[in-house]
Every structure is written in structure tokens, then in C-alpha cells.
Amino acid sequence: MRNELGQSVDHFKRAASIAASETSATVAPKINAARERVQPAASAARDAASQSWDSALAALTAASDNVRQVGKTTRKATRKELKAERKQARKLQKKAEKAVGRKKSRAGRLAGWALVGTAVGVGAAYVARRRREAQWDEYEPATSSRTGADDAAFEPVEPTAYTTANGTVTEQSKSKQEPR
């Protein structure tokens, strides 16, 4: 019993590690993409805050000059292009928020692991029960050798009529007829 429980725990650990690697393989690119989008602004803000007031002011004036330049170039762009860019930016932002938001949902993940553990436990109990029953099968009385049919039912029966070249002769007429 202890060995089977140990095996069940090992199977559960393997299943958990596989699920974790698969989850990280699917979620990691989304998180990295979100991080890449946010990181330049965050690093610029961090650098500006860590330096003195003058360097922060210089960085802000440089950023405002960049914003002015971008504003001038965006005025030249058509309204359709602006609308498409805004839509794309919203999509990317939603994806980033979903990727970050999934990290916070621990209750759902915990419930999923509980279901996986329950399924593994039920499966292990079923296998253990089948093994236990198989061990006792050799001690059960053999019921397959006797199916309830008599052996006499399988014996050949003497025919009551014989067919000859001249025709069919029954058992009674045969006893009256002499052999030639």
C-alpha cells in the first residue's frame, strides 16, 4: 500500500512538472512580449529617477522634443492609419494585460491541480484494485471447464435413415432386407 502511494505521488509529481513546463512554454512568450513593451519606458523612468534633478529635467525635455517630433509626423498620417495604429495598440495592450493577469489567478490554477491530483488518485486506486483482484483469481474455482452442457450432447448420433444408390432406406426396412 505504501509503495503504491509512493508511486502515485511520483506520478503526480511528474504530471505536475509536465504541466508546469507546458504552461511556461505557452505563457512565457506572452509575458516576455509584455515585458519588452513596458521595459523601455520603465527603464527610462528608473534612470531618470535615479539621477539628479537636472539630468531628469534634461531627459524630460529630450522626451518632450521627441513627442513634438512624433506629433508633427502623426499629423501628416491619415486618419485611417491613426485609427489602425490605435486599434493595434489596444490589442497588444489587452494581450499584455491578459498575460500578466493570468499570473495572479492562483485559485483557478490550484483548483486545476486538485482535479489533476484527484484523477491521478482515482486512476491509481483503480489499477491497485485490478492488481489485487488479479492476485486472487488463481484461487477462484474454475467455472470455465463446465458450461452446463452435457458431454453426451456432443456425441455422434446413429442415423435413423440410410441413403443408398437405389434410394432411401429406413432403419426398419433395413433389418428386413438382406445384404446382397
Secondary structure, 3 states (H helix, E strand, C coil): CHHHHHHHHHHHHHHHHHHHHHHHHHHHHHHHHHHHHHHHHHHHHHHHHHCCHHHHHHHHHHHHHHHHHHHHHHHHCCHHHHHHHHHHHHHHHHHHHHHHHHHHCHHHHHHHHHHHHHHHHHHHHHHHHHHHHHHHHCCCCCCCCCCCCCHHHHCCCCCCEEECCCCEEEHHHHHHCCCC
